Amino acid sequence: MSEDVNNIPENIGEGEELDNIVVLNDEEGNEVEFEFLDLIEYEGEEYVVLLPTEDEEEAGEVLILKLEDTDSEDTESYVSVEDEEVLNKVFEMFKEKFKDEFNFVEE
């Protein structure tokens, strides 16, 4: 997993029904659940915006990963995004798209 996170709305709380759960493996091979929030297209690439479902330390922060093509149509591959400018642009697009649904918190 990557440390590429951004602040997400404060109105997503515990006890809400979570749809679109994605399970990823971290560096140690542990399964980690995320809620899929959106797929954003930016400069011809696709990025997923994910919200951790259990990690209290990073509550309210999203993970943005780049979607990569694989040889199998049934399998998707996600890679961390190192470019801070791309991360910020994708997150700004996400915030604009959901501005009426979430209350975003600035750091």
N, C-alpha and C positions, 0 to 999 in steps of 0.2 A: 504494500500500500504506500501511498505517497502522503506527504505532509501538505499537499496542495489543497488548502481549504479556504473557504471564505465564510463570512457570517451570513446566516440565513434568518428568516423571520422568527420572531419570538413566539408567534402564535401556534407553532406546531408543538404540541405537548404530549406528555405521557398519556397513555390510555386511548389514543386515537386509533382508529382502524387503519392499518397499513396495507395498502395494495401495492402491487408491482414491486415485490421484494426481490432484490438481486443479491446473490451470495458470491462473494469474492474470497480468494485466499490471500492472506498477508504474507510477508517475507518468511515467516516461520511455518507456513502451511496451515495456519488456523483459518477456519471459515468465519467470515465476518458478514453480517447482514446489513444491507442498505436499502432504503426506499428509493426507487427510481422516481425522480422529480420531473426531468425533462431531457429532451435531446435537442441540442442547439447546433445549427450549422453555421460555421464561420470559416471564411476563406477556403471553401471547398472541402473542409474537414468536418467531421461530426464529433461532438463532445457530449458526454452524459453528465448530468448533474445528479449526484447521489447524496442522500442524507443518512448518516449512521443511525441505526435503530437502537443500539444499546450503550454506546460509549458515553458515559456521563461527563468525562473530562472534556470532550469536544462537543458538548451539547450545543445545538444551534449552528454548527458549522457544516458546510457541504464539501463534498469531494468532487472535483471536476477531473474527468479522465477522457482521453482521446480514444475514440473507437477505431480499431484497426481491422482491416480485412484479414480473414483467415482462409485456409483452403477449404474448410467445411462451411456449408451454408447454415448448419445448425449451431455453430459455435461462434461466439463473439469474443474478441480480445480487446482489453482495455489497457492503455499505458498511461503513466503519469505524464503530466505536462510540465516541462521545465521552464518554459518561457512565461515569465511573470506578466508580460504585456498581453499575451494570448489569454491567460487565465483571467485577468481583469476584464478584458473585452467580453469574453464568454459570460462571465458573471454579470456584467452590466446588461447584456442582452437578456439574460435570465431575469434579472430584477425588473427590467422594463416590461417584459412579457407578463410578469406576475405582480406588478405593482398594485393592482386592485385587490389581489387575493391575500397578500402577506404584508405584514408590517416589518420592513427590513430595519435592522439595527446597525448603526454606524459605530465603528470602534473609536 
